[in-house]
Amino acid sequence: MKRMLTTWVGLLATAAVLFGVPAMAAGADLPDAVKKLLKPAQAEGEATVFGTTMNPRQVQMMNKGFNSFYGTNIKLNQIGGRHTRKRVEVIRALKNNVPTGLDVFWTSSPRALIEGDAIVKFDWSGEFGLPKSLMEGEYGIKTHDGYLTLMTINTNLVKPADEPKNYNDLLDPKWKGRIAMPRSPAPWVHYTYAWGEENAKKYLEALLRQQEVKMLARYPDVRSRIIGGEFAVGLGTDAWAEIAKGAPVKHPDVDTIIFGSRGAYIVKDAKAPNIAKLWGYWVVSPAGQKTIHDVRGYSLVSSKSGYMYNYIQGKKVVDVPFDWRMQNEARLSKTFRAALREK
């Protein structure tokens, strides 16, 4: 028995090292604060997480991963769409005392939700013993490291010798008319932190005027049209799940990676706040990280079995801080939105 216990503890410790977060599973010792949520969460029955569009198989994987972790029978509704539009809808609904229908808002940009008093403060670290480094301000829990500045290429259209090694390589005349990116100012906030505002503006101007980059309405549109071969290079989206399936795309071996985290936030009028808290705790556990990695290729860069961890090795990494984003996002978004509209 002693040997079995030692082995189990060792496995948990290994998982914690791999992912950089506490290792828990159904039947293991959850923190008391988490245990107290299980019964009321089960009574709530179901919760809705807005964030990433998933197909039925992926939704099933999320449900299986979550319920296996806690030994529960709870339904997770995983829905997605345009975050900018949904934020406005949620804020407006709350102001008019209309139910939002959401419990968790899973996003890279909660600023508007914070300013609109649409999400609640929760001390994930203090309540659950999670690392403070996973906190997104006073509100959220960091779920994975984002992809707003990732570069994706179609391997049928780009020869290995021609693969971009850095962002400036995309200003080569050979890429004119062959690049797609989202019509969103969000990536440019990240570029500004890494390069400075003037350099980010100049780079965007060069892409728009000189390279005639194609702007698309949604981030997934960039990914799908790169996979389909309509464009050779895409900015602003990941393709880890598609790469794993054998799609003709890859993230080239560039010298610098710029990323900002994505987090989960509890919506103010959540009908299932206990499930929402359990979802946040689960998603940063080794089991939760494995699930979102299997579903969409998402992971924290500290998760050593994740695609992002492997991808950043040997590269310069620029992590855009949460506080900096919240302080500068509104002004910079306005600036870059105007530049994008001019085009």
C-alpha positions in Angstrom: 0.0 0.0 0.0 2.8 2.4 0.9 4.5 1.7 -2.4 1.3 2.3 -4.3 0.8 5.6 -2.5 4.3 6.7 -3.2 3.8 5.9 -6.9 0.6 7.9 -7.1 2.2 10.9 -5.4 5.1 10.6 -7.8 2.8 10.7 -10.8 1.0 13.8 -9.5 4.3 15.5 -8.9 5.5 14.6 -12.5 2.3 16.1 -13.9 2.7 19.3 -11.9 6.3 19.7 -13.2 5.2 19.2 -16.8 2.4 21.7 -16.7 3.5 24.1 -14.0 0.2 23.8 -12.2 -1.3 21.7 -9.4 -2.1 18.1 -10.5 -5.6 16.9 -9.5 -8.0 14.2 -10.8 -11.3 12.6 -9.9 -10.7 10.8 -6.6 -7.6 12.7 -5.8 -7.4 15.3 -3.0 -9.0 18.5 -4.3 -8.7 21.7 -2.2 -11.5 22.0 0.3 -12.7 25.2 -1.5 -13.1 23.2 -4.7 -14.7 20.2 -3.0 -17.4 22.6 -1.6 -18.4 23.6 -5.1 -19.1 20.1 -6.4 -22.5 19.5 -4.8 -24.0 23.0 -5.7 -22.4 22.7 -9.2 -24.0 19.4 -9.8 -27.3 20.9 -8.7 -26.8 23.7 -11.3 -26.6 21.0 -13.9 -25.2 22.9 -16.9 -23.2 26.0 -17.8 -22.4 27.9 -21.0 -18.9 28.9 -21.9 -18.5 31.5 -24.6 -15.1 31.6 -26.3 -14.1 29.2 -29.0 -16.3 27.7 -31.7 -16.2 24.0 -31.4 -17.8 21.1 -33.4 -20.0 18.5 -31.6 -17.0 16.1 -31.2 -14.9 18.8 -29.6 -17.7 19.8 -27.3 -18.1 16.2 -26.2 -14.4 16.1 -25.5 -14.6 19.1 -23.3 -17.6 17.6 -21.4 -15.8 14.3 -21.0 -12.6 15.9 -19.8 -14.4 18.1 -17.3 -16.7 15.5 -15.8 -13.9 12.8 -15.6 -11.8 15.2 -13.6 -14.5 15.9 -11.0 -16.5 12.7 -11.2 -19.6 14.8 -12.0 -22.4 14.7 -14.6 -22.6 18.3 -15.7 -23.4 19.6 -19.2 -21.0 22.2 -20.7 -22.3 24.3 -23.6 -19.2 25.5 -25.5 -20.1 28.3 -27.9 -18.1 30.8 -29.9 -18.4 33.8 -32.2 -17.0 37.3 -32.6 -15.8 38.4 -29.2 -16.1 42.1 -30.0 -19.8 41.8 -30.8 -20.6 39.4 -27.9 -19.0 41.7 -25.4 -21.3 44.5 -26.5 -24.3 42.2 -26.3 -23.4 41.0 -22.8 -22.8 44.5 -21.4 -26.0 45.8 -23.0 -28.0 42.9 -21.7 -26.8 43.4 -18.1 -27.6 47.1 -18.2 -31.2 46.3 -19.3 -31.6 43.4 -16.8 -31.8 40.9 -19.6 -30.1 37.5 -18.9 -26.9 37.0 -20.8 -27.2 33.2 -20.9 -23.5 32.9 -20.2 -21.5 31.7 -17.2 -17.9 32.0 -18.5 -16.4 34.4 -21.0 -13.2 32.9 -22.4 -11.3 35.7 -24.1 -8.0 37.4 -24.7 -9.4 40.9 -24.2 -11.6 41.4 -21.1 -11.1 45.2 -20.9 -14.6 46.1 -22.2 -16.2 43.5 -19.9 -14.3 45.0 -16.9 -15.3 48.5 -17.8 -18.9 47.4 -18.4 -19.1 45.7 -15.0 -19.9 42.5 -16.8 -17.6 40.1 -15.0 -16.9 39.5 -11.3 -13.7 39.6 -9.4 -12.5 36.2 -8.1 -9.2 35.4 -6.3 -8.3 32.1 -8.1 -5.0 32.0 -6.4 -6.2 32.7 -2.9 -9.3 30.6 -3.0 -7.9 27.5 -4.8 -4.1 27.8 -4.1 -3.3 28.3 -7.8 -0.1 30.1 -8.8 -0.5 33.9 -8.8 1.2 33.9 -12.2 -2.0 32.4 -13.6 -4.2 35.3 -12.4 -5.4 37.8 -15.0 -5.8 40.8 -12.9 -8.4 40.6 -10.2 -10.9 38.8 -12.4 -9.6 35.9 -14.6 -7.6 32.8 -14.7 -5.0 32.4 -17.5 -6.0 29.3 -19.6 -3.5 29.3 -22.5 -1.0 31.6 -24.2 -2.4 33.3 -27.2 -1.8 33.3 -30.9 -2.7 36.8 -32.1 0.7 37.3 -33.7 1.5 33.8 -34.9 2.5 33.3 -38.5 1.1 30.4 -40.5 2.1 29.2 -43.9 0.7 26.9 -46.5 3.4 24.3 -47.1 2.1 23.5 -50.6 2.7 27.2 -51.6 5.8 28.0 -49.6 9.1 26.1 -50.2 11.2 25.4 -47.1 13.9 27.7 -48.4 11.4 30.5 -48.7 9.9 30.3 -45.3 9.9 33.6 -43.4 12.4 33.8 -40.6 11.0 36.9 -39.0 8.2 39.5 -39.5 10.3 41.7 -41.8 10.7 38.9 -44.3 7.0 39.4 -45.1 7.9 42.8 -46.6 9.7 41.0 -49.4 8.0 41.7 -52.8 7.4 38.0 -53.3 4.7 38.0 -50.7 2.7 40.9 -52.2 -1.0 39.9 -52.4 -0.3 36.5 -50.8 -0.8 37.4 -47.1 -4.1 37.3 -45.1 -4.8 38.7 -41.6 -7.8 39.5 -39.4 -9.4 42.9 -39.7 -8.7 43.5 -36.0 -6.6 45.9 -34.0 -5.9 43.4 -31.3 -2.7 41.8 -32.8 -1.3 45.3 -33.2 -1.6 46.0 -29.5 0.8 43.1 -29.0 3.1 44.2 -31.8 3.3 47.6 -30.1 4.5 46.2 -26.8 7.2 44.3 -28.7 8.3 46.9 -31.2 7.1 50.3 -30.0 4.1 52.1 -31.3 5.8 53.9 -34.3 7.4 50.7 -35.6 4.2 48.8 -35.3 2.4 51.6 -37.3 5.0 51.6 -40.0 4.9 47.8 -40.3 1.1 47.8 -40.6 1.2 50.5 -43.2 3.8 48.5 -45.2 1.6 45.4 -45.1 -1.5 47.4 -46.1 0.0 49.6 -48.9 3.0 47.8 -50.1 2.1 44.2 -49.7 -1.7 44.6 -50.3 -2.5 42.2 -47.4 -6.0 40.8 -47.5 -8.1 41.5 -44.3 -10.7 39.0 -43.3 -13.6 39.4 -40.9 -12.7 36.6 -38.4 -9.6 34.9 -37.1 -10.8 31.4 -38.2 -11.3 32.8 -41.7 -7.6 33.4 -41.9 -6.8 29.8 -40.9 -9.3 28.2 -43.3 -8.2 30.2 -46.3 -4.5 29.5 -45.6 -5.4 25.8 -45.4 -7.4 26.0 -48.6 -4.5 27.5 -50.4 -6.1 30.9 -51.2 -3.2 32.6 -49.5 0.4 31.6 -48.7 0.8 33.3 -45.4 -1.5 34.2 -42.5 -1.0 36.4 -39.5 -3.0 36.3 -36.3 -4.1 32.7 -35.9 -2.9 29.3 -34.8 -3.2 26.1 -36.7 -2.0 23.5 -34.2 -5.1 21.3 -34.3 -5.0 21.4 -38.1 -1.3 20.6 -38.3 -1.9 17.6 -36.1 -4.6 16.4 -38.5 -2.1 16.6 -41.4 -3.3 19.9 -43.0 -0.8 21.5 -45.4 0.1 24.2 -42.9 2.8 25.0 -40.4 4.1 27.8 -38.1 7.5 28.7 -39.6 10.6 28.8 -37.4 10.7 32.5 -36.9 13.2 34.1 -34.5 10.7 36.0 -32.2 7.4 35.0 -30.7 5.0 37.6 -29.3 2.2 36.3 -27.2 -0.5 37.4 -24.7 -2.6 35.1 -22.6 -6.2 34.1 -22.9 -8.3 33.8 -19.8 -11.6 32.7 -18.4 -13.9 35.2 -16.6 -17.1 34.6 -14.6 -20.0 36.6 -16.1 -21.8 38.8 -13.6 -25.3 37.2 -14.0 -24.0 33.6 -14.2 -26.7 31.1 -13.4 -24.0 28.5 -12.7 -21.2 30.3 -10.9 -20.1 27.1 -9.1 -19.6 25.3 -12.4 -17.8 28.4 -13.8 -15.3 28.3 -10.9 -14.8 24.6 -11.4 -14.3 25.1 -15.1 -11.5 27.6 -14.3 -9.8 25.3 -11.9 -10.0 22.4 -14.2 -8.8 24.1 -17.3 -5.4 25.0 -15.8 -4.9 21.5 -14.3 -2.8 19.0 -16.2 -6.0 17.2 -17.1 -7.7 20.4 -18.4 -4.6 21.5 -20.3 -4.5 18.1 -22.0 -8.1 18.4 -22.9 -7.9 21.9 -24.5 -4.7 20.8 -26.2 -6.3 17.7 -27.7 -9.4 19.8 -28.7 -7.8 22.9 -30.1 -4.1 22.8 -29.6 -4.3 25.3 -26.8 -1.8 25.3 -23.9 0.2 27.5 -21.6 3.8 27.8 -22.6 4.7 26.2 -19.3 2.9 23.0 -20.3 5.9 21.0 -21.5 3.9 18.6 -23.6 2.1 21.5 -25.4 2.8 22.7 -28.9 3.5 26.2 -27.7 6.2 25.1 -25.3 8.0 23.2 -28.0 7.6 26.0 -30.5 9.1 28.7 -28.4 12.3 26.8 -27.7 15.4 28.7 -28.9 13.4 31.8 -29.8 13.1 35.2 -28.4 9.8 35.3 -26.5 7.9 38.5 -25.7 5.0 38.0 -23.3 2.6 41.0 -23.3 1.6 41.6 -19.7 -2.0 41.7 -18.7 -1.8 45.0 -16.9 -0.1 46.7 -19.8 -2.8 45.4 -22.2 -5.5 46.8 -19.9 -3.8 50.2 -19.6 -3.0 50.6 -23.3 -5.5 48.5 -25.3 -8.3 51.1 -25.6 -6.1 53.9 -27.1 -4.1 51.6 -29.3 -7.1 49.7 -30.6 -8.7 53.1 -31.6 -5.5 54.0 -33.4 -5.0 50.8 -35.3 -8.8 50.4 -36.0 -8.6 53.7 -37.8 -5.6 52.6 -39.9 -7.4 49.4 -40.9 -10.6 51.2 -41.8 -8.6 53.6 -44.0 -7.5 50.7 -46.1 
